[in-house]
Amino acid sequence: MTAPRLDVVIVSYRCPELLRACLESLGANPAAGGMRVVVVDNASGDATVEMVQSDFPWVELIANERNVGFAAASNQGATRGSADNLLFLNPDTRVTPGALDVACDAFEAHPGAGVVGVRLELPSGSLDHAAKRRFPTPLSALGHFTRIGRRQGARGALAAYRAPEVESGAVDAVNGAFMLVRRHAFDQVGGFDEGYWMYMEDLDLCYRLAQAGWTRWYEPTATVVHVKAGTSGPHRSLRLNWAFHFGMYRFYQRHYAPQRPWPLNLAVYVGIGVKLGASVIASAAARALAPLRGLRAAA
């Protein structure tokens, strides 16, 4: 039996309605040449499994008994297919007409590309600037997290993380919300690093693809809607905050630290720790104040 053109892997966790909208968009806008869709549910404990089984019989479902994290679940789903094109898609996305074909065509037009990302749009229609990125530096990370580098029209070293100068074409990294990978390249570098539970595994994969000589390609003529933070919520839990900052630490420790002086490494590690503490406090405060904001809005 001939393999389809595209294998799609979606990792879900407690987001049944977002997942439903994502699957409906795939059903309405399938890839030419056929596609196989695999949902890996990370022990949601809600109606997700039943919803997929009853409403989307064309989707293959893997129901994990525990939450193994995004990287491990993505690798798990990837083993279920054999298509040359392998798409990792977040459940808080919706594909638009033609997007899958345009992204797959980019591989044919650019044989040196190992991964393709597309224009991610927020529900408002504005660009999700995380769709394309440069590999982080201490200065660009500082600009990003202080929001100086996120200002409208920002350029230079502090804004470099968002790759503002790239309109289309080769870029350092694309976003894991929509990550189309050439299967041969994915297998060559060993798939996602399962040492990342969640966050930074997409950046790490792009970095290892770069080391293996593969181009990372940003194709803005394909558009996908991204409900940013749709699965994690507006305020990260303690576990997600830890996973996010551990991902930062792991990426730096594995890829940058061996070539850099120890005083700089120490400063980076301290900075990550300080940011973790600030993020935990800010998230806890935001969750505590959320009911008060709701009361004011209802008044």
N, C-alpha and C positions, 0 to 999 in steps of 0.2 A: 504493500500500500504506500502511495506517495505521501511524503510528509507535507503538511500545509506550509504556506509561506511564512506564517507567524505563529509563535507560541506566546501567550500572554499569561503572566503570573501576577496575581493580586493577593497580597497578604492583608487579612482583615482582622480587626479586633474591636468589638463592641461599636460597630457603626453600620447597622443593617440598612438604614434608609439611604445613607451615602453609597453603600455598596450596591444597593438596588439601582440607584440612578446611574452609577458607573456601568453596571452590567447592561442596563437598558440602552445606554449610549453605544456600547460595543455591539449589541444586537442590531441596532439601527444603522450602524456605520462600520460594518465588518471590513476586514482586509481582503482585497482581491487575491485570489489564489488560495483562500481558505485560512482559517486560524483555529487554534486550540486554546481554550481558556481554562486556566486552573486557578481556583481560589483556595488559598491555604488559610484556614481560620485558626487563630492562635488561642483556642480555648476561651472564646468570648463569653460563654455561659448565658447567652441571651437567645434571641430568635434567629440569629444569623444562619446557622446550619440548616434549620428547617426552611427558612425562606429560600435559600439557594436550591435546596433539594426540590422544593415544590414549584417554584416559579421559574427556575432556570435549568431545566433538565439537560441542556446542551453544555453546561459547565461542569467540569470535573472538580469535585470537592475533596479536600484533605482536611479532616477535622482533628487537629492536634489536641492531646489531652492536657497540655500545659502551654504556657506562653513561652516559646523558645526564642522570641525576638525576631526582628525583621530580617536580618542577614541570613540566619539559619533557615527560616521559613522560605525565604526567596530561593535559596539553594535547593531546598526540598522540592519546591514547585518546578524548578528548572529541570530536574531529572525526569519529569513526567513527559517531556516532549523531545522532539528531534529536529524541529525546524531550524533553518540557518539563522533566522531572525528571532531574537528572544527579547520580549518586552516586559519590563518590570513596571507595573502601573499601580499607583496608589488608589485605594477605594474612594478617596475624596476628589477624584477627577472625573471629567466627562469628555470623551473624545468627540470631535466634531467631524462633519462629513469630509472624507478624503484624507484626514490627518494620518491614519495608519499607512496608507499607500504612499503618501509623500515622504514620510519618515523612512519607510523601507526602500523607496527609490533612491534615497540619499546614499545608501550603501552601494548601490550599483553605480552611481555617479562618482563616488569617492571610495575606491577600493581599499584605500589605506585607513579608512575610518573604522575604529573598533566600537564606537558608541555614538549614538545620535540622540540629541535632545531637541525639543521643540519649544515654540513660544507658549509659555504657560500664562494664562490670563486669569485674573481674579474674577469672581462673579460680576464685579462692577465693569469689567472690560479692560481694566488697566493691567499693565504688565507685572507679573510676579518676577521681580528682579533676580530671584534665586535661580531662574531658569538657566542662566549662564554665569560661570564664575572663573576667576583666576585661582590658582592654588594660593592658600593664605600665607601671608608673611606676618611677623609681629606687628608691623605698622598698619597693614591693611585690616588685620583683625581688630586692632585698636580703633581704626576709623569706622569699621562696621558696627562694633558693639557699643561705641559711644554715639553712634548715629551721625557722626560728622560726615562719614563717607556715603551716607544714604540720602543726603540732601539733593534736591532737584538740581541737575546740572553738575554735580560734583565730579571732579576729575583728579588725576594724580595718584600718588602712593596711598593716601588714606581711603580713596574710593576704588582701589584696584580690585578688591575682592569681587565686586559685581561686574567686572569686565565691561565698563560703560563704553569703551571704544569699539567693541565688537558688535556689529549689527547682524552679521551672519558669518558662518564659516568656522574655521578652527578656533577652539577655545580650550582652556585648561580642563574644565569640568562642566558637566551638566547635572541637572537635578534628578534625584531618585524618584520624584513623583511620576515622571515619564522618562524611562531610561531604556532605549532600544539598543541592545548589545548584539554584536555579531557573535554567534554561539562559539565559533572557533576561537575568537579572542577571549571570550569569557572563560572557556575551558583552559585556554593556555595559561591564564594568570591564576587559575584555581578558584574562580567564582568570588563571591563576597567573603570577606574575612569575618568569620563568625565570632571573633573576639569583640566585635562591635555588637551590642545587643540591639541598639536602635540609635540612629543619628551617626553621621560621618562615614557610614559604610559606602555611600555613593561617591563621596570625595576620594576615599581610599581606593575604590575600584578604578576610578579615573586616573589616579596617580600611578597605580600599578600598570594600567594599560599604556600610559605614557612611557613608563620605564621599558615596556616591552616593544615600543616603537609604533604604537597605534595612535592615530589622530582621534581627537574628540571633537565632534562636529555639532554645531548649533544650527538648526534649520527652522527659521522663524516663519516660513511659509505654511507650516503645519501648526495648527492651534489646538490646545487642550485647555479646558477650563479646570482650574484648581481651587478648591475650597480650602484655602490655606489654614492649617491647624484644625481641619475638620475632624480628624480622628483623634488628635491629642487634646483638643480643647484649647480655649484661649489662655489658660493658666496651667503651666506644667505642674504635674504632681512631683513629689520629692523623688520618686523613682525615675521619672522622665528627666528631671533636672540633673540627677546624678548621671544618667546614661548620656545625656547631651555633653556634659563637661568631661566625662570619662572618654567619650569619643574624641574630643579635642585633644586631650592628653595623649591618647593612644596614637592618634595620627602624628602628632608632633614627635613623640618618643620614638616611633618606628621609622619615620621618614626624614626628619630634620635633625634631631638631637645628635646622632652619631657624627655629623659633620660640623657641629657648632660648638663654640667654647662653653664650658660648664657654667660660667656666670650668666650667660644669656639663657641657657637652658633653665637654670634655677629661677631666673626672673620670669620666664614664661610659665613655669609650673606654679609659682606663687600667684601670678596673674590669673591663671585658670582657677586656682583655689579661691581667690578673692571674688572672682566673678560668680563662681558656684554659690558662695555664701550670700552674695547680693541677690542672685536670682531666686534662691530658696525663700529669702525674706520677702522679696517683692511678690512672688507667686502666692505665698501664704497670706500676705496682706490683701492682695487683689481678691482672693477667694473669700476672705472674711468680710470685705466691703461689698461684695457682689449683691447680697440680699438687701443692703441699704440702698444701693443704686436702683434695684428693682422697685422698692417701695416708693422712692422719689419719682420714678418714671410713671408709676401707677397713680400717684397723687394728683 
